[in-house]
Amino acid sequence: MRTELPSGTVDGARLSRISDYLQLCKLKVVGLIVFTAVVGMFLSVPGLPPLRPLLLGALGIGMAAASAAAINHVLDARIDAIMKRTRRRPLPTGHLTEVEAMIFAFALGLISMVILARYVNALTAVLTFLSLIGYAVVYTVWLKHATPQNIVIGGAAGAAPPVLGWTAITGDVHAHALLLFLIIFTWTPPHFWALAIARRDDYAKVDIPMMPVTHGVEFTRLQILFYTVLLVLVSLLPYLTGMSGLLYLAGALIFGGIFLYYALAMRLSDRPELPMKTFAYSITYLMGVFSALLLDHYVPLLAG
C-alpha cells in the first residue's frame, strides 16, 4: 500500500529544490551583470533600443551568467564546504549533487547561446560564450589558484556585460562600450579585495592566494586605495571623450568621492567593519555610476 505525503510537504520540498537551483545562479550577481548590460544597450543608440534584442539579449546574457555561476559552484564545491561564507551552499549541504548542478548549468548555457545566436546576433553569442568560459573555467580553475593578481586578470570576464549589451543592439564593438568595460575592470579589484580582507581567514584555510593572504592586509589596503583613485580617474573618461555630459560627471565625482572616502578610511583605520562596508558600497557605486550614465544619456532628449 503506497503512502502519500501531505500536499503541503510535497510543495515545500519542491520550493526548497527550486530555491537550491536559484542559489546556484547567484541571482544578486547576475542582476548586477544584467543591469550593466542593459545600460550598455540603452547607451548604444541615440533613442530607445529595439525591443526584441533588448529583451532577448538581456535574457541570454543573464542565463549565460547564471550558467557560469552554477559551474563555479561545482568547481568550487570542495573549498566551499570548508569556507564559512560558502559552506551552506546547495552542493556542500548535499541538497544538490554535482551532476544535477552541471546538467542545470549546461542547460542554461545552451539555451542562452541559442537565444543569442538565433535571435540577437552571432557576435554577442561568441563574446558571451568567451566571457562564460573566462569566468567559469579560466578564472575558477586556474587564475584563482595561481596568482594573487587573479581578480585583476580575471576581471576582464566580469567587465564584459556592457560590451555584450552594446553588441546585442548594434552588432559591433564601439570605443564607448570599451570605456564601460574599463570602468568595471578597474572597479573589480577594490570591490573584491575589500571582501577578501574580511574573509582572509577563509581563503587562507583553503590555500587560495588572495592578496590579503599572500601579501598581507596592509598591502591590500594600499592596493585598494590605488585602484580606487585609478577608478575615479577612469570614470571621468566618458565625460572627457564626449560620450556623456555634466550630469554624468557630477554623479561620477559624487559616487567616486564616497568610494575614495571608504578606501582612505580602510587605509588609515583597522576598524573591522570597514572592509564589508566598503564592499557593500562598491556595489552601490557601480549601480550609481551606470545609472548616472543612463540618466545623462536621456535627459537632453527629454529636454528637447
C-alpha positions, -999 to 999 in steps of 0.1 A, spaced: 0 0 0 16 34 -11 19 61 15 13 96 1 30 126 16 7 156 25 5 180 -3 20 208 18 51 187 24 55 180 -13 50 216 -22 75 226 4 101 202 -9 96 215 -45 100 251 -33 131 241 -14 146 224 -45 138 254 -67 155 276 -41 186 254 -43 188 258 -81 183 295 -78 211 297 -53 234 281 -79 226 311 -102 239 338 -78 210 360 -86 223 391 -70 255 389 -91 235 381 -122 212 410 -115 242 434 -115 255 419 -147 222 422 -165 218 458 -152 252 469 -166 244 450 -199 211 468 -203 227 501 -196 251 493 -224 221 486 -247 205 519 -240 237 539 -244 244 522 -278 217 542 -296 206 578 -295 170 569 -288 154 538 -275 169 504 -284 147 480 -304 126 458 -280 134 423 -293 172 424 -290 168 444 -257 147 417 -241 162 386 -256 198 400 -253 192 406 -216 177 372 -211 205 354 -230 233 373 -212 216 367 -178 212 330 -184 248 327 -195 259 345 -163 238 321 -143 253 291 -161 288 304 -153 278 308 -116 264 273 -115 296 258 -130 316 279 -104 296 262 -77 306 227 -90 342 235 -95 345 252 -61 324 226 -42 354 212 -22 366 246 -9 330 259 -5 325 231 21 354 244 42 348 282 39 324 296 65 310 320 39 300 293 15 295 261 34 257 264 34 255 264 -4 235 237 -21 264 214 -30 283 214 4 250 207 22 241 179 -2 209 195 -13 220 190 -49 246 167 -65 274 179 -87 258 160 -116 225 178 -111 243 212 -109 263 206 -141 232 195 -160 214 226 -149 245 248 -158 249 233 -192 211 236 -199 212 273 -190 244 278 -211 230 260 -242 197 279 -241 215 312 -237 236 305 -267 207 295 -288 188 327 -278 218 350 -285 229 333 -318 195 329 -333 175 359 -321 202 385 -313 235 382 -333 265 359 -336 290 384 -322 271 388 -289 268 350 -287 305 345 -292 316 372 -268 291 360 -242 305 324 -245 340 336 -242 330 355 -210 313 324 -196 344 303 -202 367 331 -189 349 332 -155 337 296 -151 369 279 -163 399 302 -167 394 322 -135 378 295 -113 401 265 -123 434 283 -130 437 320 -121 420 318 -87 446 293 -75 476 306 -94 483 342 -85 472 370 -61 465 390 -92 437 366 -100 409 391 -96 427 417 -117 433 394 -147 400 375 -143 382 408 -140 380 410 -178 353 384 -179 332 403 -153 337 436 -171 322 423 -204 285 427 -198 281 463 -210 300 454 -242 277 424 -247 247 447 -242 261 472 -267 268 445 -294 234 430 -288 218 462 -302 244 474 -327 262 442 -338 296 458 -333 321 468 -305 323 506 -302 350 525 -283 324 539 -259 315 503 -250 351 497 -241 350 527 -218 322 509 -199 343 478 -198 372 498 -184 352 512 -156 341 477 -144 375 463 -150 391 490 -127 363 487 -102 367 449 -97 399 448 -76 389 473 -49 354 457 -48 367 421 -44 398 428 -23 376 445 4 357 412 7 389 393 6 402 412 36 370 405 55 372 368 46 410 364 47 410 335 72 386 316 49 408 320 19 440 311 39 422 279 51 417 266 16 451 279 2 436 304 -23 463 331 -29 441 361 -25 462 392 -19 454 396 18 467 361 23 499 363 2 509 400 8 491 409 40 461 431 48 481 464 49 495 460 14 460 450 2 445 482 17 471 502 -2 462 485 -34 425 492 -28 433 528 -24 455 529 -55 428 512 -76 400 534 -62 420 565 -72 425 549 -107 388 541 -108 378 577 -101 401 589 -129 388 562 -154 352 571 -146 359 606 -159 367 593 -194 330 591 -206 328 629 -199 363 637 -213 356 619 -246 322 635 -251 303 603 -245 285 618 -215 278 653 -201 278 673 -169 251 653 -153 271 621 -155 303 640 -144 286 652 -113 274 616 -105 308 601 -112 325 626 -89 300 622 -61 299 584 -61 337 582 -67 343 606 -38 324 584 -14 343 553 -26 375 572 -21 365 580 14 359 544 22 393 534 6 411 561 27 392 550 58 404 514 53 440 526 47 440 547 79 419 526 103 418 490 114 381 491 123 369 455 115 336 466 99 352 488 73 361 461 47 325 448 44 311 484 44 335 492 16 325 460 -3 288 469 1 293 505 -10 313 493 -41 281 477 -54 261 509 -48 289 528 -66 287 507 -97 249 510 -99 251 547 -92 277 554 -119 258 534 -145 225 550 -135 242 584 -140 253 573 -174 218 563 -183 202 594 -169 227 617 -186 221 599 -219 184 607 -220 180 640 -201 190 661 -232 165 641 -253 137 648 -227 146 684 -225 145 686 -263 
